Amino acid sequence: MEDTKSYLQAFAKLNTAMREKCPLVHNITNYVTVNDVANATLAIGASPIMADAIEEAANIASISSALVINIGTLNARTVESMIAAGRAANEKNIPIVFDPVGAGASAFRNKTTERLLQELKISILRGNLSEISFIAGVSASTKGVDVSEGDSANDAQAICQKVAKERNCSVVVTGKTDFVSNGLRLAKVDNGVALLSKVTGTGCMTSAITGAYAGASDDMFVAALAGVSSMGIAGEIAFEKSADKGTGSFRVSLIDALSQLQAETILKRAKIR
């Protein structure tokens, strides 16, 4: 039986391997957070490429180590690019991380989320409780791109495991405690600080970081666990250094912390159950 120690060791080992490999991560993400997503990907040790034009999306995906799809600023043009890139990634068994930002908030967003899940083989699905509740078919009252207080009573662990089994992928539900499951394995992550929710793009960055780990691993559960844990640890380090200066300084310190995250720090600070 796997235990906390084995998860910690797998996470630390993957961090080292990922930095050595420097996987190319293709991000089709949103224009609000694209710069921070690129910087976070570089900081964690991977190489980002942002290509959402239909003319090249499939080609770029086919030469990448991972594809990250984020529907934060959704439009009809990029949906077709997401599908084309996803199909190319599936053909070559390249892992896909899907971040269903704001799923449940609009008919267009809902239809797109369902289409992506139906037409593509997703390796890792990462979202907040409202977004994953919507995908689970559980009553959800999505509040824009943020988790809704009305969904706080939903059982995050049960929903995480339900979606993982139904969609046959690894699922991350982020919150005060993050839940990670592939339907068979389950981990809870207690790293992180509330200030992360006050800086736009931390969820998008987490998905991109997860893509970096996925691009260097054959175990999507460990990659998902590593992605969410890395952001939580970096958030704690940034809070210790810059919280008293405000959210702008915290944001810079967050990138600094990601760039310096190594196996030794992971083994010392990761709070995985």
Backbone as CSV, one residue per row, in Angstrom:
resi,resn,N_x,N_y,N_z,CA_x,CA_y,CA_z,C_x,C_y,C_z
1,MET,0.847,-1.207,0.000,0.000,0.000,0.000,0.876,1.248,0.000
2,GLU,0.501,2.178,-0.838,1.241,3.428,-0.871,0.928,4.268,0.359
3,ASP,1.894,5.077,0.772,1.686,5.922,1.929,2.225,7.319,1.646
4,THR,2.122,8.180,2.646,2.562,9.560,2.476,4.021,9.640,2.054
5,LYS,4.871,8.824,2.638,6.296,8.865,2.325,6.546,8.544,0.857
6,SER,5.838,7.558,0.328,6.051,7.181,-1.069,5.592,8.292,-2.009
7,TYR,4.505,8.982,-1.656,4.032,10.102,-2.468,5.044,11.237,-2.454
8,LEU,5.584,11.540,-1.281,6.585,12.596,-1.154,7.818,12.293,-1.996
9,GLN,8.284,11.068,-1.915,9.481,10.681,-2.649,9.251,10.719,-4.153
10,ALA,8.060,10.289,-4.585,7.739,10.316,-6.007,7.670,11.752,-6.522
11,PHE,7.103,12.645,-5.729,7.008,14.062,-6.065,8.396,14.671,-6.182
12,ALA,9.240,14.446,-5.184,10.585,15.014,-5.188,11.409,14.481,-6.361
13,LYS,11.292,13.196,-6.622,12.034,12.576,-7.725,11.578,13.149,-9.066
14,LEU,10.275,13.357,-9.219,9.747,13.892,-10.462,10.198,15.336,-10.676
15,ASN,10.277,16.116,-9.597,10.745,17.499,-9.720,12.153,17.544,-10.301
16,THR,13.002,16.669,-9.813,14.382,16.606,-10.305,14.415,16.164,-11.765
17,ALA,13.644,15.119,-12.080,13.623,14.589,-13.442,13.058,15.609,-14.425
18,MET,12.028,16.332,-14.004,11.414,17.324,-14.878,12.382,18.454,-15.194
19,ARG,13.108,18.923,-14.182,14.078,19.995,-14.413,15.201,19.542,-15.338
20,GLU,15.560,18.278,-15.254,16.604,17.749,-16.133,16.109,17.625,-17.570
21,LYS,14.861,17.247,-17.735,14.288,17.057,-19.069,13.889,18.367,-19.727
22,CYS,13.426,19.329,-18.932,12.930,20.617,-19.439,11.896,20.403,-20.546
23,PRO,10.767,19.784,-20.227,9.762,19.467,-21.246,9.159,20.709,-21.886
24,LEU,8.828,20.604,-23.170,8.142,21.670,-23.884,6.652,21.557,-23.583
25,VAL,6.083,22.614,-23.029,4.671,22.604,-22.636,3.898,23.580,-23.518
26,HIS,2.970,23.040,-24.289,2.133,23.840,-25.174,0.916,24.323,-24.388
27,ASN,0.808,25.618,-24.216,-0.307,26.210,-23.472,-1.265,26.931,-24.411
28,ILE,-2.513,26.484,-24.454,-3.572,27.279,-25.063,-4.357,27.818,-23.877
29,THR,-4.012,29.009,-23.478,-4.510,29.539,-22.221,-5.196,30.877,-22.452
30,ASN,-5.474,31.607,-21.398,-6.234,32.846,-21.558,-5.335,34.075,-21.494
31,TYR,-5.770,35.134,-22.153,-4.917,36.310,-22.301,-4.758,37.115,-21.015
32,VAL,-5.585,36.862,-20.020,-5.437,37.562,-18.739,-4.177,37.099,-18.010
33,THR,-3.857,35.823,-18.118,-2.786,35.249,-17.301,-1.625,34.670,-18.103
34,VAL,-1.615,34.861,-19.405,-0.654,34.162,-20.246,0.795,34.452,-19.863
35,ASN,1.126,35.680,-19.484,2.506,36.003,-19.122,2.935,35.286,-17.852
36,ASP,2.061,35.276,-16.852,2.391,34.582,-15.605,2.477,33.076,-15.818
37,VAL,1.633,32.549,-16.678,1.687,31.118,-16.998,3.035,30.765,-17.626
38,ALA,3.489,31.582,-18.553,4.788,31.332,-19.188,5.920,31.423,-18.169
39,ASN,5.884,32.441,-17.318,6.938,32.601,-16.315,6.940,31.487,-15.284
40,ALA,5.762,31.036,-14.875,5.683,29.940,-13.915,6.215,28.646,-14.522
41,THR,5.918,28.426,-15.796,6.416,27.234,-16.479,7.938,27.250,-16.559
42,LEU,8.486,28.405,-16.897,9.944,28.545,-16.925,10.541,28.362,-15.532
43,ALA,9.894,28.947,-14.540,10.422,28.895,-13.177,10.493,27.470,-12.648
44,ILE,9.504,26.658,-12.957,9.477,25.295,-12.427,10.464,24.391,-13.152
45,GLY,10.986,24.863,-14.318,12.020,24.109,-15.005,11.639,23.578,-16.368
46,ALA,10.508,24.020,-16.908,10.066,23.567,-18.220,10.145,24.707,-19.229
47,SER,9.776,24.410,-20.471,9.836,25.401,-21.539,8.426,25.636,-22.089
48,PRO,7.904,26.873,-21.991,6.542,27.136,-22.454,6.489,27.579,-23.916
49,ILE,5.394,27.215,-24.572,5.100,27.780,-25.885,3.605,28.066,-25.922
50,MET,3.244,29.249,-26.360,1.855,29.682,-26.407,1.441,29.795,-27.868
51,ALA,0.643,28.866,-28.340,0.252,28.849,-29.748,-1.216,28.468,-29.853
52,ASP,-2.072,29.452,-30.166,-3.501,29.154,-30.241,-4.103,29.359,-31.629
53,ALA,-3.266,29.645,-32.633,-3.770,29.792,-33.997,-4.076,28.412,-34.574
54,ILE,-5.224,28.282,-35.220,-5.629,26.998,-35.783,-4.615,26.504,-36.810
55,GLU,-3.913,27.442,-37.466,-2.943,27.071,-38.493,-1.738,26.307,-37.951
56,GLU,-1.466,26.413,-36.646,-0.282,25.742,-36.114,-0.527,24.954,-34.833
57,ALA,-1.724,25.043,-34.262,-1.976,24.425,-32.954,-1.665,22.934,-32.948
58,ALA,-2.099,22.224,-33.968,-1.862,20.781,-34.013,-0.383,20.463,-34.177
59,ASN,0.295,21.217,-35.025,1.727,20.979,-35.248,2.531,21.202,-33.976
60,ILE,2.231,22.280,-33.266,2.952,22.572,-32.023,2.674,21.499,-30.975
61,ALA,1.414,21.101,-30.862,1.065,20.067,-29.880,1.812,18.767,-30.153
62,SER,1.977,18.433,-31.414,2.591,17.156,-31.781,4.080,17.083,-31.454
63,ILE,4.723,18.241,-31.274,6.154,18.229,-30.922,6.389,18.561,-29.453
64,SER,5.320,18.739,-28.702,5.435,19.108,-27.286,5.431,17.873,-26.392
65,SER,5.823,18.078,-25.151,5.796,16.997,-24.164,4.463,16.937,-23.430
66,ALA,3.737,18.066,-23.437,2.424,18.131,-22.786,1.637,19.277,-23.393
67,LEU,0.309,19.160,-23.330,-0.598,20.205,-23.793,-1.470,20.633,-22.621
68,VAL,-1.568,21.944,-22.398,-2.434,22.480,-21.347,-3.518,23.324,-22.011
69,ILE,-4.770,22.969,-21.763,-5.911,23.692,-22.324,-6.629,24.416,-21.196
70,ASN,-6.800,25.720,-21.353,-7.415,26.568,-20.333,-8.477,27.431,-21.012
71,ILE,-9.719,27.385,-20.521,-10.816,28.095,-21.185,-11.187,29.392,-20.475
72,GLY,-10.218,30.010,-19.832,-10.490,31.221,-19.052,-11.098,32.366,-19.845
73,THR,-10.536,32.673,-21.022,-11.094,33.725,-21.880,-11.510,33.054,-23.183
74,LEU,-12.620,32.396,-23.128,-13.074,31.515,-24.195,-13.599,32.293,-25.396
75,ASN,-13.268,31.802,-26.585,-13.891,32.325,-27.803,-13.944,31.218,-28.848
76,ALA,-14.836,31.388,-29.828,-15.081,30.336,-30.811,-13.825,29.961,-31.594
77,ARG,-12.976,30.951,-31.862,-11.764,30.677,-32.639,-10.835,29.704,-31.920
78,THR,-10.613,29.939,-30.639,-9.657,29.099,-29.921,-10.220,27.723,-29.578
79,VAL,-11.534,27.579,-29.536,-12.107,26.256,-29.282,-11.639,25.270,-30.343
80,GLU,-11.692,25.687,-31.600,-11.265,24.794,-32.679,-9.776,24.500,-32.594
81,SER,-9.000,25.467,-32.139,-7.563,25.233,-31.948,-7.331,24.223,-30.830
82,MET,-8.124,24.329,-29.754,-8.012,23.369,-28.649,-8.309,21.951,-29.115
83,ILE,-9.353,21.804,-29.912,-9.722,20.481,-30.411,-8.627,19.934,-31.329
84,ALA,-8.132,20.760,-32.233,-7.093,20.321,-33.166,-5.817,19.924,-32.424
85,ALA,-5.414,20.761,-31.460,-4.211,20.458,-30.682,-4.410,19.190,-29.852
86,GLY,-5.590,19.067,-29.259,-5.886,17.898,-28.438,-5.859,16.607,-29.227
87,ARG,-6.425,16.628,-30.422,-6.408,15.429,-31.260,-4.988,15.037,-31.643
88,ALA,-4.183,16.038,-31.964,-2.788,15.762,-32.307,-2.037,15.174,-31.116
89,ALA,-2.305,15.717,-29.920,-1.674,15.197,-28.707,-2.121,13.762,-28.439
90,ASN,-3.402,13.491,-28.584,-3.906,12.132,-28.372,-3.282,11.130,-29.325
91,GLU,-3.092,11.530,-30.572,-2.510,10.635,-31.571,-1.105,10.196,-31.189
92,LYS,-0.391,11.055,-30.473,0.989,10.745,-30.097,1.134,10.428,-28.604
93,ASN,-0.011,10.206,-27.937,-0.004,9.887,-26.498,0.702,10.941,-25.662
94,ILE,0.518,12.187,-26.050,1.048,13.314,-25.292,-0.006,13.722,-24.264
95,PRO,0.347,13.835,-22.987,-0.653,14.126,-21.952,-1.302,15.499,-22.125
96,ILE,-2.595,15.552,-21.800,-3.353,16.796,-21.862,-3.846,17.145,-20.467
97,VAL,-3.576,18.375,-20.036,-4.120,18.925,-18.797,-5.236,19.893,-19.187
98,PHE,-6.416,19.703,-18.622,-7.551,20.563,-18.944,-7.983,21.330,-17.710
99,ASP,-8.029,22.657,-17.849,-8.467,23.554,-16.783,-9.796,24.180,-17.218
100,PRO,-10.935,23.676,-16.712,-12.255,24.137,-17.155,-12.693,25.414,-16.438
101,VAL,-11.947,26.482,-16.636,-12.188,27.734,-15.915,-13.631,28.223,-16.123
102,GLY,-14.335,28.418,-15.031,-15.689,28.965,-15.094,-16.737,28.000,-15.607
103,ALA,-16.426,26.709,-15.695,-17.431,25.739,-16.140,-18.665,25.843,-15.246
104,GLY,-19.821,25.919,-15.876,-21.068,26.102,-15.134,-21.581,27.527,-15.175
105,ALA,-20.749,28.460,-15.666,-21.114,29.874,-15.621,-21.913,30.341,-16.829
106,SER,-21.756,29.662,-17.971,-22.480,30.079,-19.178,-22.720,28.875,-20.076
107,ALA,-23.711,28.993,-20.953,-24.024,27.895,-21.863,-22.851,27.587,-22.794
108,PHE,-22.181,28.625,-23.288,-21.045,28.428,-24.183,-19.911,27.705,-23.478
109,ARG,-19.617,28.126,-22.255,-18.555,27.500,-21.471,-18.901,26.036,-21.162
110,ASN,-20.167,25.807,-20.833,-20.604,24.450,-20.503,-20.516,23.529,-21.720
111,LYS,-20.987,24.025,-22.861,-20.953,23.239,-24.090,-19.520,22.923,-24.496
112,THR,-18.634,23.903,-24.358,-17.234,23.706,-24.711,-16.565,22.702,-23.788
113,THR,-16.856,22.804,-22.503,-16.296,21.855,-21.533,-16.700,20.432,-21.879
114,GLU,-17.969,20.231,-22.157,-18.457,18.891,-22.502,-17.840,18.406,-23.810
115,ARG,-17.703,19.295,-24.771,-17.113,18.889,-26.053,-15.667,18.447,-25.880
116,LEU,-14.902,19.219,-25.143,-13.499,18.867,-24.922,-13.377,17.529,-24.198
117,LEU,-14.230,17.310,-23.215,-14.180,16.061,-22.456,-14.638,14.866,-23.286
118,GLN,-15.551,15.094,-24.217,-16.057,14.009,-25.048,-15.133,13.674,-26.210
119,GLU,-14.528,14.702,-26.820,-13.743,14.472,-28.026,-12.270,14.200,-27.765
120,LEU,-11.790,14.552,-26.575,-10.378,14.377,-26.266,-10.182,13.447,-25.080
121,LYS,-9.056,12.747,-25.074,-8.660,11.944,-23.921,-7.843,12.845,-23.014
122,ILE,-8.467,13.249,-21.905,-7.812,14.138,-20.953,-7.011,13.311,-19.951
123,SER,-5.789,13.728,-19.679,-4.947,13.015,-18.712,-5.172,13.534,-17.297
124,ILE,-5.247,14.873,-17.157,-5.427,15.504,-15.851,-6.456,16.617,-15.984
125,LEU,-7.426,16.590,-15.104,-8.467,17.622,-15.046,-8.263,18.385,-13.752
126,ARG,-8.039,19.709,-13.840,-7.782,20.498,-12.632,-8.717,21.690,-12.555
127,GLY,-9.448,21.795,-11.457,-10.350,22.924,-11.294,-10.744,23.116,-9.847
128,ASN,-11.522,24.190,-9.591,-12.008,24.399,-8.234,-13.269,23.567,-7.995
129,LEU,-13.809,23.630,-6.798,-14.923,22.762,-6.429,-16.158,23.031,-7.281
130,SER,-16.438,24.294,-7.590,-17.600,24.611,-8.420,-17.452,24.024,-9.817
131,GLU,-16.284,24.175,-10.406,-16.047,23.686,-11.768,-16.128,22.165,-11.849
132,ILE,-15.499,21.476,-10.906,-15.520,20.015,-10.936,-16.890,19.483,-10.515
133,SER,-17.592,20.207,-9.657,-18.964,19.818,-9.299,-19.853,19.842,-10.535
134,PHE,-19.699,20.871,-11.355,-20.488,20.954,-12.593,-20.210,19.749,-13.482
135,ILE,-18.941,19.402,-13.649,-18.575,18.263,-14.491,-19.106,16.957,-13.906
136,ALA,-19.179,16.901,-12.588,-19.687,15.704,-11.917,-21.207,15.570,-12.007
137,GLY,-21.861,16.653,-12.462,-23.317,16.624,-12.512,-23.955,16.909,-11.174
138,VAL,-23.147,17.453,-10.260,-23.630,17.823,-8.931,-24.051,19.285,-8.973
139,SER,-25.063,19.648,-8.225,-25.543,21.030,-8.205,-24.391,21.984,-7.942
140,ALA,-24.208,22.946,-8.860,-23.119,23.908,-8.745,-23.626,25.292,-9.082
141,SER,-23.154,26.275,-8.337,-23.565,27.668,-8.571,-22.322,28.498,-8.844
142,THR,-21.652,28.181,-9.965,-20.385,28.814,-10.305,-20.485,30.333,-10.287
143,LYS,-19.523,30.954,-9.616,-19.459,32.415,-9.504,-18.316,32.903,-10.378
144,GLY,-18.606,33.110,-11.663,-17.547,33.509,-12.577,-16.468,32.453,-12.636
145,VAL,-15.211,32.860,-12.411,-14.098,31.909,-12.442,-13.686,31.470,-11.039
146,ASP,-14.387,31.961,-10.019,-14.055,31.612,-8.641,-15.051,30.602,-8.092
147,VAL,-14.624,29.871,-7.066,-15.529,28.925,-6.429,-16.644,29.688,-5.728
148,SER,-17.853,29.144,-5.802,-19.006,29.792,-5.195,-19.192,29.313,-3.756
149,GLU,-19.557,30.248,-2.885,-19.817,29.872,-1.493,-20.949,28.857,-1.415
150,GLY,-21.864,28.914,-2.382,-22.987,27.985,-2.381,-22.585,26.543,-2.620
151,ASP,-21.371,26.332,-3.139,-20.897,24.971,-3.412,-19.987,24.432,-2.309
152,SER,-19.751,25.241,-1.282,-18.799,24.852,-0.240,-19.229,23.606,0.529
153,ALA,-20.535,23.317,0.504,-21.026,22.143,1.217,-20.849,20.858,0.404
154,ASN,-20.524,20.989,-0.872,-20.302,19.801,-1.701,-19.101,19.016,-1.178
155,ASP,-19.165,17.703,-1.268,-18.109,16.817,-0.778,-16.986,16.762,-1.810
156,ALA,-15.944,17.558,-1.595,-14.860,17.671,-2.572,-14.170,16.339,-2.825
157,GLN,-13.951,15.570,-1.778,-13.276,14.282,-1.947,-14.114,13.336,-2.785
158,ALA,-15.388,13.233,-2.473,-16.271,12.326,-3.207,-16.394,12.750,-4.666
159,ILE,-16.511,14.059,-4.894,-16.640,14.569,-6.259,-15.361,14.319,-7.049
160,CYS,-14.214,14.534,-6.425,-12.929,14.280,-7.065,-12.825,12.824,-7.515
161,GLN,-13.158,11.906,-6.622,-13.074,10.485,-6.942,-14.115,10.073,-7.988
162,LYS,-15.304,10.639,-7.903,-16.376,10.327,-8.850,-15.979,10.705,-10.273
163,VAL,-15.493,11.921,-10.448,-15.118,12.395,-11.777,-13.915,11.615,-12.303
164,ALA,-12.961,11.296,-11.436,-11.787,10.536,-11.856,-12.196,9.174,-12.414
165,LYS,-13.142,8.523,-11.757,-13.611,7.206,-12.219,-14.414,7.328,-13.506
166,GLU,-15.316,8.311,-13.547,-16.188,8.463,-14.711,-15.423,8.908,-15.954
167,ARG,-14.443,9.780,-15.778,-13.703,10.330,-16.914,-12.393,9.596,-17.178
168,ASN,-12.059,8.643,-16.326,-10.850,7.844,-16.492,-9.608,8.714,-16.629
169,CYS,-9.452,9.610,-15.662,-8.285,10.497,-15.670,-7.950,10.872,-14.230
170,SER,-6.851,11.559,-14.045,-6.527,12.092,-12.725,-7.222,13.439,-12.571
171,VAL,-7.746,13.692,-11.392,-8.522,14.907,-11.132,-7.955,15.622,-9.920
172,VAL,-7.863,16.948,-10.025,-7.467,17.789,-8.902,-8.612,18.740,-8.599
173,VAL,-9.055,18.756,-7.355,-10.032,19.742,-6.889,-9.311,20.634,-5.893
174,THR,-9.127,21.902,-6.250,-8.382,22.809,-5.397,-9.288,23.505,-4.389
175,GLY,-8.712,23.846,-3.255,-9.437,24.513,-2.182,-8.522,24.671,-0.990
176,LYS,-9.088,24.887,0.191,-8.265,24.981,1.395,-7.444,23.713,1.544
177,THR,-8.079,22.585,1.299,-7.393,21.311,1.128,-7.585,20.899,-0.313
178,ASP,-6.516,20.529,-0.987,-6.606,20.075,-2.374,-6.746,18.557,-2.389
179,PHE,-7.604,18.065,-3.263,-7.805,16.623,-3.406,-7.318,16.184,-4.782
180,VAL,-6.597,15.054,-4.802,-6.087,14.501,-6.049,-6.458,13.020,-6.099
181,SER,-7.066,12.597,-7.206,-7.437,11.189,-7.326,-7.403,10.751,-8.777
182,ASN,-7.108,9.476,-8.987,-7.248,8.874,-10.309,-8.330,7.796,-10.292
183,GLY,-9.152,7.814,-9.243,-10.200,6.822,-9.090,-9.797,5.658,-8.212
184,LEU,-8.501,5.365,-8.190,-7.973,4.283,-7.354,-7.138,4.838,-6.204
185,ARG,-6.354,5.846,-6.480,-5.518,6.473,-5.463,-6.088,7.833,-5.086
186,LEU,-5.832,8.241,-3.852,-6.321,9.526,-3.356,-5.252,10.172,-2.483
187,ALA,-5.054,11.461,-2.669,-4.150,12.219,-1.807,-4.802,13.544,-1.455
188,LYS,-4.483,14.047,-0.272,-4.956,15.348,0.186,-3.730,16.219,0.428
189,VAL,-3.781,17.447,-0.052,-2.647,18.366,0.060,-3.078,19.575,0.883
190,ASP,-2.336,19.843,1.946,-2.685,20.935,2.852,-1.767,22.141,2.710
191,ASN,-0.919,22.148,1.681,-0.069,23.322,1.452,-0.880,24.461,0.839
192,GLY,-0.360,25.692,0.991,-1.012,26.839,0.384,-1.387,27.889,1.414
193,VAL,-1.724,29.072,0.929,-2.150,30.190,1.770,-3.322,30.882,1.092
194,ALA,-4.145,31.551,1.886,-5.331,32.212,1.352,-4.986,33.305,0.351
195,LEU,-3.806,33.921,0.500,-3.425,35.025,-0.370,-3.287,34.594,-1.833
196,LEU,-3.116,33.319,-2.085,-3.043,32.825,-3.463,-4.300,33.179,-4.249
197,SER,-5.427,33.224,-3.557,-6.691,33.530,-4.228,-6.841,35.015,-4.546
198,LYS,-5.930,35.841,-4.047,-5.991,37.279,-4.287,-5.086,37.723,-5.433
199,VAL,-4.420,36.777,-6.057,-3.565,37.069,-7.207,-4.123,36.328,-8.411
200,THR,-4.523,37.061,-9.427,-5.125,36.404,-10.586,-4.119,35.504,-11.290
201,GLY,-4.585,34.350,-11.705,-3.743,33.451,-12.480,-3.065,32.348,-11.719
202,THR,-3.228,32.271,-10.398,-2.537,31.213,-9.666,-3.087,29.831,-10.042
203,GLY,-4.377,29.762,-10.346,-4.937,28.495,-10.817,-4.407,28.126,-12.188
204,CYS,-4.343,29.120,-13.075,-3.802,28.892,-14.420,-2.342,28.453,-14.345
205,MET,-1.588,29.085,-13.461,-0.187,28.711,-13.281,-0.076,27.282,-12.757
206,THR,-0.963,26.909,-11.860,-0.943,25.548,-11.323,-1.173,24.528,-12.429
207,SER,-2.101,24.815,-13.312,-2.364,23.899,-14.421,-1.151,23.785,-15.339
208,ALA,-0.486,24.903,-15.608,0.699,24.883,-16.464,1.842,24.108,-15.808
209,ILE,2.017,24.317,-14.512,3.046,23.589,-13.773,2.744,22.087,-13.803
210,THR,1.470,21.760,-13.649,1.054,20.360,-13.725,1.399,19.779,-15.091
211,GLY,1.202,20.583,-16.146,1.581,20.143,-17.479,3.072,19.870,-17.594
212,ALA,3.872,20.696,-16.928,5.321,20.485,-16.936,5.678,19.140,-16.321
213,TYR,5.069,18.842,-15.179,5.323,17.545,-14.544,4.796,16.393,-15.400
214,ALA,3.624,16.582,-16.001,3.043,15.531,-16.844,3.943,15.229,-18.040
215,GLY,4.600,16.269,-18.546,5.476,16.099,-19.697,6.750,15.340,-19.395
216,ALA,6.998,15.088,-18.117,8.203,14.364,-17.712,7.881,13.079,-16.967
217,SER,6.619,12.647,-17.006,6.200,11.504,-16.193,5.276,10.570,-16.959
218,ASP,5.278,9.306,-16.548,4.315,8.334,-17.058,3.175,8.134,-16.069
219,ASP,3.258,8.777,-14.921,2.261,8.621,-13.865,1.520,9.948,-13.681
220,MET,0.324,10.028,-14.244,-0.419,11.283,-14.225,-0.926,11.630,-12.824
221,PHE,-1.132,10.644,-11.989,-1.532,10.920,-10.616,-0.419,11.667,-9.881
222,VAL,0.807,11.193,-10.005,1.949,11.852,-9.355,2.175,13.235,-9.959
223,ALA,2.011,13.357,-11.275,2.169,14.658,-11.922,1.142,15.657,-11.400
224,ALA,-0.108,15.201,-11.248,-1.163,16.072,-10.721,-0.867,16.478,-9.286
225,LEU,-0.414,15.520,-8.496,-0.064,15.784,-7.104,1.099,16.769,-7.022
226,ALA,2.090,16.588,-7.884,3.256,17.469,-7.893,2.878,18.890,-8.281
227,GLY,1.980,19.028,-9.253,1.593,20.360,-9.704,0.919,21.177,-8.620
228,VAL,-0.084,20.608,-7.983,-0.827,21.356,-6.970,0.017,21.559,-5.712
229,SER,0.849,20.586,-5.366,1.705,20.717,-4.189,2.769,21.792,-4.391
230,SER,3.315,21.863,-5.603,4.342,22.857,-5.898,3.813,24.272,-5.707
231,MET,2.600,24.523,-6.219,2.027,25.848,-6.056,1.758,26.153,-4.585
232,GLY,1.286,25.175,-3.840,1.022,25.383,-2.419,2.273,25.709,-1.632
233,ILE,3.344,24.953,-1.881,4.611,25.202,-1.194,5.169,26.571,-1.573
234,ALA,5.137,26.880,-2.869,5.641,28.179,-3.330,4.843,29.320,-2.723
235,GLY,3.539,29.120,-2.589,2.699,30.139,-1.973,3.084,30.398,-0.530
236,GLU,3.387,29.351,0.202,3.789,29.505,1.602,5.118,30.248,1.710
237,ILE,6.065,29.891,0.858,7.375,30.558,0.890,7.234,32.035,0.518
238,ALA,6.431,32.309,-0.502,6.212,33.695,-0.927,5.521,34.502,0.162
239,PHE,4.580,33.879,0.861,3.865,34.549,1.949,4.830,34.936,3.061
240,GLU,5.735,34.031,3.394,6.709,34.302,4.448,7.634,35.464,4.090
241,LYS,7.915,35.631,2.823,8.854,36.665,2.389,8.203,38.000,2.063
242,SER,6.951,37.976,1.573,6.418,39.211,0.998,4.995,39.580,1.372
243,ALA,4.345,38.801,2.209,2.932,39.061,2.495,2.687,40.451,3.053
244,ASP,3.626,40.948,3.844,3.448,42.261,4.472,3.616,43.419,3.483
245,LYS,4.098,43.117,2.273,4.326,44.155,1.272,3.148,44.321,0.313
246,GLY,2.249,43.351,0.279,1.106,43.437,-0.612,1.108,42.358,-1.677
247,THR,0.021,42.300,-2.447,-0.156,41.216,-3.405,0.800,41.302,-4.597
248,GLY,1.236,42.503,-4.964,2.175,42.621,-6.074,3.510,41.977,-5.751
249,SER,4.015,42.263,-4.572,5.278,41.660,-4.135,5.120,40.157,-3.929
250,PHE,3.961,39.760,-3.419,3.684,38.336,-3.235,3.745,37.604,-4.572
251,ARG,3.183,38.193,-5.613,3.178,37.589,-6.951,4.605,37.366,-7.446
252,VAL,5.477,38.356,-7.268,6.868,38.215,-7.695,7.569,37.140,-6.883
253,SER,7.324,37.140,-5.577,7.950,36.137,-4.704,7.476,34.730,-5.032
254,LEU,6.256,34.627,-5.545,5.721,33.325,-5.930,6.534,32.726,-7.075
255,ILE,6.833,33.535,-8.078,7.658,33.065,-9.192,9.061,32.717,-8.691
256,ASP,9.610,33.545,-7.803,10.928,33.266,-7.220,10.926,31.901,-6.526
257,ALA,9.885,31.657,-5.738,9.814,30.407,-4.972,9.706,29.197,-5.902
258,LEU,8.935,29.325,-6.964,8.828,28.229,-7.930,10.176,27.947,-8.575
259,SER,10.923,29.001,-8.867,12.216,28.827,-9.544,13.250,28.152,-8.652
260,GLN,13.057,28.231,-7.348,14.015,27.653,-6.414,13.525,26.357,-5.772
261,LEU,12.367,25.871,-6.206,11.807,24.664,-5.605,12.601,23.437,-6.039
262,GLN,13.175,22.763,-5.072,13.992,21.575,-5.329,13.528,20.434,-4.429
263,ALA,14.073,19.256,-4.672,13.664,18.062,-3.949,13.788,18.222,-2.429
264,GLU,14.862,18.848,-1.985,15.082,19.004,-0.541,13.951,19.800,0.111
265,THR,13.542,20.880,-0.532,12.448,21.696,0.000,11.139,20.945,-0.037
266,ILE,10.924,20.186,-1.096,9.697,19.388,-1.224,9.583,18.398,-0.076
267,LEU,10.647,17.664,0.190,10.626,16.654,1.257,10.417,17.284,2.634
268,LYS,10.865,18.513,2.769,10.770,19.192,4.062,9.387,19.854,4.259
269,ARG,8.795,20.353,3.184,7.630,21.221,3.349,6.309,20.652,2.834
270,ALA,6.341,19.650,1.976,5.095,19.135,1.402,4.193,18.536,2.481
271,LYS,2.930,18.921,2.459,1.946,18.427,3.436,0.937,17.556,2.693
272,ILE,1.331,16.312,2.487,0.514,15.367,1.710,0.022,14.258,2.624
273,ARG,-1.279,13.976,2.505,-1.870,12.880,3.287,-2.437,11.845,2.321
